[in-house]
Amino acid sequence: MRFSYPLKSFCVLSIVVLLCSCSILKLSGKMTRVTGEAMEDYSKENDGAIGKMAGFGGRINKSVGSTVEDIATKKEEGKSVSLGEANKQVISSAYDAAKGEPANDKKTIIKAQKRLQELGFYSGTADGVLGKKTVSAIEKYQQKNGLKITKALDKDTLASLGINDK
């Protein structure tokens, strides 16, 4: 995976943020997400290169911010999340957003976890966090259903699960 300089910088910043306490972490995630939403709104109202770049950056900020908020919530609830796992989730969300994959918000992840439970692939709690159990369930589901194995809630997997991410 090759990352551009801004994406590398953003990922490094995200790692630093993860080292902070939960409340600061949650606030940082919210600020990043809200900034991303504002950038996306700007891009809808402005054509041209700057509008497109704002939309691209906004999509990444929104995705990473939501992921950081979810990690902070998980830590606040006393659930264990390693720095390595958190880092992987943040980088994955940034990478997927940069590729144009849908940002998996907490509600979408919960829907997917519940659907995977119904189908017998997931036995964990539907908490909206893409942890190891959820990723493993996604991988098993993709494998059993002939989907490309991405270990992510990509467009094809969501469609196959009957989940509309919009």
Backbone torsions as a table, in degrees:
resi	resn	phi	psi	omega
1	MET	NA	124.4	175.9
2	ARG	-103.8	134.1	178.9
3	PHE	-115.2	146.1	174.8
4	SER	-76.3	163.4	-179.4
5	TYR	-55.4	-48.2	179.5
6	PRO	-60.6	-37.6	-179.6
7	LEU	-68.9	-40.2	176.2
8	LYS	-60.4	-45.6	-179.6
9	SER	-61.4	-42.4	-179.4
10	PHE	-64.8	-40.7	179.1
11	CYS	-64.8	-41.6	177.3
12	VAL	-62.1	-44.6	177.7
13	LEU	-59.7	-41.0	179.7
14	SER	-63.3	-38.4	178.4
15	ILE	-64.2	-43.1	178.2
16	VAL	-60.8	-43.4	179.3
17	VAL	-60.0	-38.3	-178.1
18	LEU	-65.6	-20.2	180.0
19	LEU	-79.1	-11.8	-178.6
20	CYS	-80.8	172.9	179.2
21	SER	-68.1	166.8	-176.7
22	CYS	-59.4	-44.8	-176.6
23	SER	-66.3	-41.1	177.0
24	ILE	-67.6	-39.2	179.2
25	LEU	-61.7	-46.1	-179.3
26	LYS	-64.3	-42.1	178.1
27	LEU	-63.1	-42.4	178.7
28	SER	-62.9	-41.0	177.1
29	GLY	-62.3	-43.9	-179.7
30	LYS	-64.1	-44.0	179.9
31	MET	-61.5	-41.5	179.8
32	THR	-65.5	-44.5	-180.0
33	ARG	-63.3	-46.6	-178.1
34	VAL	-65.2	-38.0	175.7
35	THR	-61.5	-42.8	177.8
36	GLY	-61.7	-40.8	178.3
37	GLU	-63.4	-41.1	178.9
38	ALA	-65.0	-39.6	178.4
39	MET	-64.8	-40.4	177.8
40	GLU	-64.8	-41.4	177.3
41	ASP	-60.9	-42.7	178.5
42	TYR	-59.8	-43.1	-176.9
43	SER	-65.4	-29.4	179.2
44	LYS	-70.6	-26.1	-177.4
45	GLU	-97.9	-8.9	-175.1
46	ASN	-130.7	120.1	176.3
47	ASP	-81.3	175.5	175.2
48	GLY	92.0	-177.6	-174.0
49	ALA	-62.6	-42.5	-177.5
50	ILE	-66.1	-41.3	176.9
51	GLY	-61.5	-43.1	178.8
52	LYS	-65.1	-42.1	179.4
53	MET	-65.6	-38.2	177.9
54	ALA	-63.7	-40.2	178.0
55	GLY	-64.4	-42.5	179.4
56	PHE	-63.6	-50.8	179.7
57	GLY	-64.4	-37.6	178.8
58	GLY	-63.6	-40.6	179.1
59	ARG	-61.4	-41.7	179.6
60	ILE	-67.3	-48.6	-179.8
61	ASN	-58.4	-44.3	-178.2
62	LYS	-62.1	-44.8	-178.7
63	SER	-66.0	-48.5	-178.8
64	VAL	-65.7	-42.2	179.0
65	GLY	-59.4	-44.3	178.3
66	SER	-62.6	-41.0	179.4
67	THR	-64.0	-44.6	179.6
68	VAL	-63.7	-41.5	176.8
69	GLU	-60.1	-43.2	-179.9
70	ASP	-64.3	-39.3	178.0
71	ILE	-64.8	-43.3	179.1
72	ALA	-62.5	-41.7	179.0
73	THR	-62.2	-42.8	179.5
74	LYS	-61.5	-42.8	179.3
75	LYS	-66.5	-40.3	178.2
76	GLU	-60.9	-34.2	179.6
77	GLU	-79.5	2.9	177.6
78	GLY	81.6	11.3	178.9
79	LYS	-83.7	141.2	-177.5
80	SER	-77.7	133.5	172.8
81	VAL	-144.1	120.2	-178.2
82	SER	-76.5	157.2	177.7
83	LEU	-60.6	-38.6	178.8
84	GLY	-63.1	-44.4	179.3
85	GLU	-66.3	-43.2	178.7
86	ALA	-61.8	-43.8	179.1
87	ASN	-61.0	-42.8	179.7
88	LYS	-62.5	-40.9	179.5
89	GLN	-65.0	-42.1	-179.4
90	VAL	-65.8	-47.1	-179.3
91	ILE	-64.3	-41.2	179.4
92	SER	-62.6	-42.4	-179.7
93	SER	-66.7	-38.3	177.7
94	ALA	-65.7	-43.7	-178.9
95	TYR	-64.2	-45.4	179.2
96	ASP	-62.9	-41.3	178.7
97	ALA	-64.3	-39.5	179.3
98	ALA	-66.1	-32.9	177.8
99	LYS	-77.0	-11.2	-178.5
100	GLY	93.8	7.6	176.5
101	GLU	-68.4	152.5	178.9
102	PRO	-65.6	139.7	175.0
103	ALA	-72.8	125.6	-180.0
104	ASN	-86.9	101.3	176.8
105	ASP	-78.0	169.9	-175.4
106	LYS	-57.2	-40.9	-178.5
107	LYS	-63.3	-41.0	179.3
108	THR	-65.7	-41.5	179.9
109	ILE	-64.3	-41.8	178.2
110	ILE	-61.9	-43.7	177.3
111	LYS	-58.5	-44.4	-179.6
112	ALA	-65.6	-42.9	179.0
113	GLN	-61.2	-42.4	179.3
114	LYS	-64.9	-41.6	179.7
115	ARG	-66.6	-41.3	178.4
116	LEU	-65.5	-32.7	174.7
117	GLN	-64.5	-47.8	179.9
118	GLU	-56.6	-36.4	-176.7
119	LEU	-87.8	-2.4	176.6
120	GLY	85.2	15.4	-179.0
121	PHE	-97.3	-18.6	-173.0
122	TYR	-132.7	130.5	-179.2
123	SER	-117.8	3.5	-179.3
124	GLY	-83.6	-171.2	178.6
125	THR	-83.4	139.1	176.0
126	ALA	-80.0	85.5	-173.7
127	ASP	-110.1	-2.2	178.7
128	GLY	80.3	13.2	-179.8
129	VAL	-113.0	131.3	178.2
130	LEU	-82.9	74.2	178.4
131	GLY	-87.9	-172.8	-176.9
132	LYS	-59.7	-43.5	-179.1
133	LYS	-64.1	-40.7	-179.2
134	THR	-67.5	-46.0	-179.5
135	VAL	-62.0	-40.2	177.8
136	SER	-63.9	-41.7	178.2
137	ALA	-63.7	-41.5	178.2
138	ILE	-61.2	-45.2	-179.7
139	GLU	-60.8	-45.9	179.6
140	LYS	-63.1	-42.0	179.1
141	TYR	-62.2	-46.7	-179.7
142	GLN	-60.7	-43.5	-179.3
143	GLN	-62.9	-47.4	-177.5
144	LYS	-66.6	-28.2	-175.5
145	ASN	-103.8	13.1	174.4
146	GLY	69.4	24.0	178.3
147	LEU	-90.9	160.3	174.0
148	LYS	-62.7	130.3	-177.1
149	ILE	-83.1	102.7	179.9
150	THR	-112.8	-13.9	-175.2
151	LYS	58.6	26.8	-178.9
152	ALA	-135.3	159.8	175.5
153	LEU	-86.1	70.5	180.0
154	ASP	-80.3	178.1	-175.9
155	LYS	-57.1	-45.7	-177.5
156	ASP	-65.3	-41.0	-179.4
157	THR	-67.2	-45.0	178.2
158	LEU	-60.2	-42.9	179.5
159	ALA	-63.1	-42.5	-179.7
160	SER	-64.7	-33.4	177.7
161	LEU	-78.9	-9.6	-178.7
162	GLY	78.9	28.9	-178.3
163	ILE	-110.4	126.4	175.6
164	ASN	-94.6	116.5	-175.3
165	ASP	-81.4	1.5	-176.6
166	LYS	-85.9	NA	NA
